[in-house]
Amino acid sequence: MTVETAMLVFLAIGIGVVAGVFVVARGAIQLASVFYRVVEKQIDKRTATRETGLLSLAIVAALAATAVIAGVAILFVFASLLESGLSGN
């Protein structure tokens, strides 16, 4: 594997992790917004429950996707170490 390929893979992995963190943070902000609207009686409980469920599902999906991307990154690092002969042998 060339250095350019490795750099592109790490760039893609970094972008994926940052995107996952952004989605989780944005979902948390939206959950706080739903809570505020319920406290201020701007929306009813049924709508709040539906929005909270969807936002929670989006957060869990983003966490799962970020975990998969991080797992791929770890496997990529180990594979590149083994390929280059830096495994200690």
C-alpha positions as CSV (number, residue, x, y, z in Angstrom):
1,M,0.0,0.0,0.0
2,T,1.3,3.4,-0.9
3,V,1.6,6.4,1.4
4,E,-0.9,8.2,-0.7
5,T,-3.5,5.5,-0.3
6,A,-2.9,5.3,3.4
7,M,-3.4,9.0,3.7
8,L,-6.6,8.9,1.8
9,V,-8.0,6.1,3.9
10,F,-7.1,7.9,7.1
11,L,-8.7,11.1,5.8
12,A,-11.9,9.2,4.9
13,I,-11.9,7.5,8.3
14,G,-11.4,10.9,10.1
15,I,-14.2,12.5,8.1
16,G,-16.5,9.6,9.0
17,V,-15.7,9.9,12.7
18,V,-16.2,13.6,12.7
19,A,-19.5,13.3,10.9
20,G,-20.7,10.7,13.5
21,V,-19.8,13.0,16.4
22,F,-21.5,15.9,14.7
23,V,-24.7,13.9,14.2
24,V,-24.7,12.8,17.9
25,A,-24.1,16.3,19.1
26,R,-26.8,17.7,16.9
27,G,-29.2,15.1,18.0
28,A,-28.5,15.9,21.7
29,I,-29.2,19.6,20.9
30,Q,-32.5,18.7,19.2
31,L,-33.5,16.6,22.2
32,A,-32.9,19.6,24.5
33,S,-35.1,21.6,22.1
34,V,-37.9,19.1,22.3
35,F,-37.7,19.2,26.1
36,Y,-37.8,23.0,26.1
37,R,-40.8,23.0,23.8
38,V,-42.6,20.6,26.1
39,V,-41.9,22.6,29.2
40,E,-43.1,25.8,27.5
41,K,-46.2,23.9,26.3
42,Q,-45.5,24.5,22.7
43,I,-46.0,20.9,21.7
44,D,-48.1,18.1,23.1
45,K,-46.7,14.9,24.7
46,R,-47.5,12.7,21.8
47,T,-45.5,14.8,19.3
48,A,-42.7,15.1,21.9
49,T,-42.6,11.3,22.3
50,R,-42.4,10.7,18.5
51,E,-39.7,13.3,18.0
52,T,-37.7,12.0,21.0
53,G,-37.9,8.5,19.7
54,L,-36.7,9.5,16.2
55,L,-33.9,11.6,17.6
56,S,-32.8,8.8,19.9
57,L,-32.8,6.4,17.0
58,A,-30.7,8.7,15.0
59,I,-28.2,9.1,17.8
60,V,-27.9,5.3,18.3
61,A,-27.5,4.9,14.5
62,A,-24.8,7.5,14.4
63,L,-23.0,5.9,17.4
64,A,-23.1,2.5,15.7
65,A,-21.8,3.9,12.4
66,T,-19.0,5.8,14.2
67,A,-18.1,2.6,16.1
68,V,-17.9,0.7,12.8
69,I,-15.7,3.4,11.2
70,A,-13.4,3.3,14.2
71,G,-13.2,-0.5,14.0
72,V,-12.3,-0.3,10.4
73,A,-9.6,2.2,11.3
74,I,-8.1,-0.1,13.9
75,L,-8.1,-3.0,11.5
76,F,-6.5,-0.8,8.9
77,V,-3.7,0.2,11.2
78,F,-3.1,-3.4,12.3
79,A,-3.1,-4.6,8.7
80,S,-0.7,-1.9,7.6
81,L,1.6,-2.7,10.5
82,L,1.6,-6.4,9.6
83,E,2.1,-5.6,5.9
84,S,5.1,-3.4,6.5
85,G,6.8,-6.0,8.7
86,L,6.7,-3.9,11.9
87,S,4.9,-6.7,13.8
88,G,8.1,-7.5,15.8
89,N,9.4,-10.4,13.8
